[in-house]
Amino acid sequence: MEKNVHEIEIKLNNEWEKCLDDAFKKKVKEVKVDGFRKGSCPKDVYIKKFGIESLYMDAVDEAVSIGYKKVLEDNKLNPIIEPKVDVKNINEKEITFAFTIITKPEITLGEYKNLGIKKEKAKVTKEEIESEIKKLQDQMADLVVKEEGTITNGDTAIIDFNGIVDGKALEGGSAENFSLEIGSKSFIPGFEEGLIGHKTGETVTLNLKFPKDYVENLKNKDVTFEVKINEVKVRVLPEINEDFFKDLGYEDIKTKEELEEKIKKDLISEKEAKIADEHLDKCLDKACENMKVTINDEIVDDEIHRMIHQYEEQLKMQGLDLNKYFELTGDNEEGLHNKMHDEALKRVKYRFLIEEVAKNENIDFTKEEVDAKAKEMAENYGISVDELIKAYGTIDIVKYDMTMHKALEIIKENN
């Protein structure tokens, strides 16, 4: 067993009797016993009728909390994940719990400064600048009706279409005057490609197959689309002149050279930020290699559960939940858990490393500094300091974040 895994048994007597009393007071309000008003039945009558065991479930919940607190205090433990708890013995006089408590593992910090990891210099080529200008032109392009010629890649086709699968209309597989950019890969493979070479007024039959990684009820199935081409439009890029600069909101730019210089500066800033992030990750990875620590599977699993919860919140913002995600992807909870394992392990290692660096560097902040940071954060979020602390749970979290950021700065500045 690892040194940071603590298996501790605790027996509750008087506390357990109180928990049973509390459970009875709750339960008696919910039952009707002949001869007594609801909620007024004596405890001995209740137990004779329903049995002492009927109180155990509610009483155990309260007793676990009491026992856990007592174990932590008596053994001076600081757990980093929720404990595992087993009921070893239970009767009307006592209850015995076995807690498995995992604390922070022993960490031997290695070298985290002067790691010899070279930081690249941000460079921007003329081709990258021209590519950015082309993107800006694309954003401001006009769609103009293509009077002659056929559909080519990059054109926008205005179409009516109907899909047929197994001789029946495809649910959600039809539309009128749908605007489709050819080459956008908005439709299944073969659809957009099948319209190339055709022109306004034509009706095209596309015999296609859904991909093997499509939704469960359609993957690998044959589908036929009848497509009527109502209109074809072509993108016309704007000229690079002062009107173009103004449309972009660049009032102070008058020439293409000035635009190129601005884009160059913006690209360098973006690249510098990306390089800084990549450099820090390399430093953290190397420092983690130099660090000695054994990380329990339970700690990694706890981090995975936290990541899955965060992912669930992201899905909700898209109008999905995990069950729908699994249905669409063919994945399952075990598969998602396994996919997140390596990232979770890395996050745990990073956290332990940074905490240990903060400890080694004796990083600390005064109450005034923490209060000032909390005020700054609250102002940025547009809330009061009290609301911020309530959301965080405690102002100690603000201090923890400050400590972690300072430790990261030390790692960055010394590599």
C-alpha positions in Angstrom: 0.0 0.0 0.0 1.2 3.5 -0.9 2.3 5.7 2.0 -0.4 8.3 1.2 -3.2 5.7 1.4 -4.7 5.5 4.9 -7.1 2.8 5.9 -8.7 3.7 9.2 -11.6 2.1 11.1 -13.8 4.1 13.5 -16.6 2.9 15.8 -19.4 5.3 16.8 -21.7 4.6 19.8 -23.3 7.7 21.4 -23.0 9.6 18.1 -24.7 6.7 16.3 -27.6 6.7 18.8 -28.1 10.4 18.1 -28.0 9.7 14.3 -30.8 7.1 14.8 -32.8 9.6 16.9 -32.4 12.2 14.1 -33.4 9.7 11.5 -36.5 8.7 13.5 -37.6 12.4 13.9 -37.4 12.7 10.1 -39.1 9.3 9.3 -42.0 9.6 11.9 -43.2 12.7 10.0 -43.7 10.7 6.9 -45.6 7.7 8.3 -49.1 7.1 9.7 -49.4 4.7 12.6 -52.9 3.7 13.8 -53.8 5.4 17.1 -51.4 8.3 16.7 -51.5 11.6 14.8 -49.0 11.8 11.9 -45.6 12.6 13.4 -46.5 11.9 17.0 -45.8 8.1 17.1 -43.4 7.2 20.0 -40.0 5.8 18.9 -40.5 2.4 20.5 -43.9 1.9 18.8 -42.4 3.0 15.5 -39.5 0.5 15.8 -41.9 -2.3 16.8 -43.9 -1.6 13.6 -41.2 -0.8 11.1 -38.0 -2.1 12.6 -34.8 -0.3 13.6 -33.4 -1.1 10.2 -35.8 1.3 8.6 -33.7 4.2 10.2 -30.3 2.9 9.1 -30.1 4.5 5.6 -30.8 8.1 6.8 -28.8 7.6 10.0 -25.7 6.3 8.0 -25.6 9.4 5.9 -25.2 11.6 9.0 -22.9 9.2 10.8 -20.5 9.1 7.8 -20.0 12.8 8.0 -19.4 12.7 11.8 -17.0 9.7 11.5 -15.1 11.2 8.6 -14.6 14.5 10.4 -13.4 12.7 13.5 -11.0 10.5 11.6 -9.4 13.5 9.9 -9.0 15.4 13.2 -7.7 12.5 15.2 -5.2 11.5 12.5 -4.4 15.0 11.3 -5.0 14.1 7.6 -5.6 16.4 4.7 -7.3 14.3 1.9 -7.1 15.4 -1.7 -10.0 13.4 -3.0 -13.2 12.0 -1.6 -12.7 9.0 0.6 -13.9 5.4 0.0 -16.1 4.3 2.9 -17.4 0.9 3.9 -19.8 0.0 6.7 -18.1 -2.9 8.5 -20.7 -3.4 11.3 -24.1 -1.9 12.1 -26.7 -2.5 14.8 -28.9 -0.4 17.0 -26.0 0.3 19.5 -23.0 1.0 17.2 -21.7 1.4 13.7 -18.2 0.8 12.4 -16.8 2.5 9.3 -13.7 1.7 7.3 -12.4 4.8 5.6 -9.8 4.7 2.8 -8.3 8.2 2.7 -5.8 9.3 0.1 -3.6 12.3 0.9 -1.1 14.1 -1.3 1.7 11.6 -2.3 5.3 12.2 -1.3 7.0 14.4 -3.9 10.7 14.8 -4.5 11.2 18.0 -6.5 13.9 17.8 -9.2 15.5 20.6 -11.3 12.9 23.1 -12.6 15.3 25.9 -13.5 17.9 26.1 -16.2 16.4 23.2 -18.1 18.1 24.2 -21.4 14.8 24.3 -23.3 15.3 26.8 -26.1 12.5 29.3 -26.8 11.8 29.9 -30.5 11.7 33.4 -31.9 8.4 34.4 -33.6 8.9 34.9 -37.4 6.3 35.8 -40.1 6.8 35.2 -43.8 5.5 37.3 -46.7 3.3 34.3 -47.7 1.6 34.3 -44.3 0.9 38.0 -44.5 -0.6 37.6 -48.0 -2.7 34.6 -46.7 -4.1 36.8 -43.9 -5.0 39.6 -46.4 -6.7 37.0 -48.6 -8.7 35.8 -45.5 -9.8 39.4 -44.9 -10.8 39.8 -48.5 -12.8 36.5 -48.2 -14.6 37.9 -45.2 -15.6 41.0 -47.1 -16.4 39.3 -50.4 -19.7 39.8 -52.2 -21.8 37.0 -53.6 -22.7 37.8 -57.2 -25.0 35.8 -59.5 -23.0 33.7 -62.0 -24.9 34.3 -65.2 -22.9 31.9 -67.3 -20.8 28.8 -66.8 -21.0 25.8 -64.5 -20.5 25.3 -60.8 -16.9 25.3 -59.7 -15.3 24.7 -56.3 -15.8 27.8 -54.1 -19.1 28.8 -55.8 -22.3 29.0 -53.8 -25.2 27.0 -55.1 -28.8 27.8 -54.2 -30.6 24.5 -54.3 -33.7 22.5 -53.5 -32.9 18.9 -52.4 -34.7 15.7 -51.2 -33.0 12.7 -49.7 -34.4 9.1 -50.0 -33.2 6.2 -47.8 -34.7 2.7 -48.0 -37.4 4.1 -50.3 -38.5 6.7 -47.8 -37.9 10.4 -47.4 -34.9 11.1 -45.2 -35.9 12.8 -42.0 -34.3 16.3 -42.1 -32.9 15.5 -45.5 -34.8 18.1 -47.6 -34.8 21.8 -48.0 -35.7 24.6 -50.5 -33.4 27.5 -51.6 -30.6 26.1 -49.4 -27.4 28.1 -49.8 -24.4 25.7 -50.1 -20.8 26.7 -50.5 -19.1 24.1 -52.7 -16.0 22.8 -51.0 -17.2 23.7 -47.5 -17.8 19.9 -46.8 -21.1 20.8 -45.1 -22.7 17.7 -46.7 -21.7 14.0 -46.9 -18.8 13.1 -49.2 -19.9 13.2 -52.9 -22.7 15.7 -52.5 -20.9 18.9 -53.2 -18.5 17.3 -55.6 -21.5 15.9 -57.6 -22.8 19.4 -58.3 -19.5 20.6 -59.9 -19.9 21.0 -63.6 -23.6 21.6 -63.5 -25.4 24.9 -64.0 -28.5 26.9 -63.1 -31.8 25.1 -63.9 -30.5 21.6 -63.9 -31.7 18.8 -61.7 -29.1 16.3 -60.6 -29.5 12.8 -59.1 -26.8 11.9 -56.6 -26.4 8.3 -55.5 -24.3 8.4 -52.4 -23.5 6.4 -49.2 -23.4 7.7 -45.7 -19.9 7.4 -44.1 -19.1 4.5 -41.8 -18.6 6.9 -38.9 -22.0 8.6 -39.3 -24.9 8.4 -36.9 -25.9 4.8 -36.0 -29.1 4.5 -37.9 -27.6 5.9 -41.2 -23.9 4.9 -41.3 -22.9 3.0 -44.5 -26.5 3.3 -45.9 -27.2 4.2 -49.5 -29.0 7.5 -50.1 -30.3 9.2 -53.2 -30.6 13.0 -53.4 -32.6 14.8 -56.0 -31.1 18.3 -56.3 -32.5 21.2 -58.3 -30.0 24.1 -58.9 -31.9 27.3 -58.6 -29.0 29.8 -58.8 -25.3 29.9 -58.7 -23.3 32.7 -57.1 -19.6 33.4 -57.2 -17.5 35.2 -54.6 -16.1 38.6 -55.8 -13.2 39.8 -53.6 -13.0 43.5 -52.8 -10.1 45.6 -54.1 -7.3 46.4 -51.7 -7.9 50.2 -51.3 -8.9 52.7 -48.7 -12.6 51.7 -48.9 -11.5 48.1 -48.0 -9.4 49.4 -45.1 -12.4 51.4 -43.8 -14.7 48.4 -44.1 -12.3 46.5 -41.9 -12.4 49.3 -39.3 -8.8 50.4 -40.0 -9.3 54.1 -40.2 -5.6 54.9 -39.8 -4.4 52.6 -42.6 -4.0 54.2 -46.1 -1.9 51.8 -48.1 -1.4 48.1 -48.6 2.1 48.4 -47.0 0.6 49.8 -43.8 -1.9 46.9 -43.8 0.9 44.4 -44.2 2.8 46.0 -41.3 -0.2 45.8 -39.0 -0.9 42.2 -40.0 2.8 41.3 -39.4 2.6 42.8 -35.9 -0.6 41.0 -35.1 0.8 37.6 -36.4 4.0 38.1 -34.4 1.9 38.7 -31.2 -0.2 35.6 -31.8 2.9 33.5 -32.5 4.7 34.8 -29.5 1.8 33.9 -27.2 1.6 30.4 -28.8 5.4 29.9 -28.5 5.3 31.1 -24.9 2.6 28.5 -24.1 4.4 25.7 -25.9 7.7 26.7 -24.2 6.0 26.6 -20.7 4.5 23.2 -21.5 7.9 21.8 -22.5 9.4 23.2 -19.3 6.7 21.7 -17.2 7.1 18.3 -19.0 10.8 18.3 -18.4 10.4 19.4 -14.7 7.9 16.6 -14.2 10.4 14.1 -15.6 12.9 15.4 -13.0 10.3 15.1 -10.2 9.8 11.8 -8.4 6.2 11.0 -7.4 3.9 8.0 -7.5 0.4 9.0 -8.4 -2.5 6.8 -7.3 -5.0 5.6 -9.9 -7.8 7.0 -7.6 -6.3 10.6 -8.0 -6.2 10.3 -11.8 -9.8 8.9 -11.8 -10.9 11.9 -9.7 -9.4 14.3 -12.2 -11.0 12.4 -15.1 -14.4 12.7 -13.4 -13.8 16.5 -13.0 -12.9 16.7 -16.8 -16.0 14.7 -17.8 -18.1 17.1 -15.7 -16.5 20.1 -17.5 -17.2 18.4 -20.8 -20.8 17.8 -19.9 -21.1 21.6 -19.2 -19.7 22.3 -22.6 -22.1 19.9 -24.3 -25.0 21.6 -22.5 -24.0 24.9 -24.1 -24.5 23.1 -27.5 -27.8 21.7 -26.5 -26.5 18.2 -25.9 -25.9 15.8 -23.0 -23.6 12.9 -22.6 -26.2 10.3 -23.7 -26.8 12.2 -26.9 -23.0 12.6 -27.4 -22.6 8.8 -27.0 -25.4 8.2 -29.5 -23.9 10.5 -32.1 -20.3 9.2 -31.7 -20.9 5.6 -30.9 -18.6 6.1 -27.8 -19.5 5.2 -24.2 -18.5 6.3 -20.7 -15.6 3.8 -20.4 -14.3 4.9 -23.8 -14.4 8.6 -22.9 -12.8 7.8 -19.5 -9.9 6.1 -21.3 -9.5 8.9 -23.8 -9.1 11.4 -21.0 -6.6 9.3 -18.9 -3.4 10.7 -20.3 -4.5 14.3 -20.2 -5.8 13.8 -16.6 -2.5 12.3 -15.5 -0.6 15.2 -17.0 -2.8 17.8 -15.3 -2.3 16.1 -11.9 1.5 16.0 -12.4 1.5 19.7 -13.4 -0.5 20.6 -10.4 1.8 18.7 -8.0 4.9 20.2 -9.6 3.7 23.8 -9.4 2.5 23.3 -5.8 5.9 21.9 -4.9 7.7 24.8 -6.7 5.6 27.3 -4.7 6.5 25.5 -1.5 10.2 25.4 -2.4 10.3 29.1 -3.4 8.4 30.1 -0.2 5.8 31.9 -2.1 3.3 33.7 0.1 1.0 36.7 0.0 -0.3 39.1 2.6 -4.0 39.4 3.5 -3.9 42.9 1.9 -2.5 41.5 -1.4 -5.1 38.7 -1.5 -7.9 41.1 -0.7 -6.7 43.4 -3.5 -6.6 40.5 -6.0 -10.1 39.4 -5.0 -11.3 43.0 -5.6 -9.6 43.1 -9.0 -11.1 39.8 -10.0 -14.6 40.8 -8.8 -14.4 44.0 -10.8 -13.4 42.1 -13.9 -16.3 39.7 -13.5 -18.7 42.6 -12.7 -19.7 41.1 -9.3 -19.1 42.0 -5.7 -16.2 40.6 -3.7 -18.7 38.7 -1.5 -20.3 37.1 -4.6 -16.8 36.1 -5.8 -15.9 34.5 -2.5 -19.2 32.7 -2.4 -18.6 31.3 -5.9 -15.1 30.2 -5.0 -16.2 28.8 -1.6 -13.4 30.6 0.3 -10.9 33.4 -0.3 -8.2 30.9 0.2 -8.8 29.7 -3.4 -7.9 33.2 -4.6 -4.6 33.0 -2.7 -4.0 29.5 -4.1 -4.5 30.8 -7.7 -2.1 33.7 -7.0 0.5 31.2 -5.6 0.2 28.9 -8.6 0.5 31.8 -11.1 3.6 33.1 -9.3 5.2 29.6 -9.3 4.5 29.4 -13.1 6.2 32.8 -13.6 9.3 31.5 -11.7 9.5 28.5 -14.0 9.1 30.7 -17.1 11.6 33.3 -16.1 14.3 30.8 -15.3 14.1 28.8 -18.5 
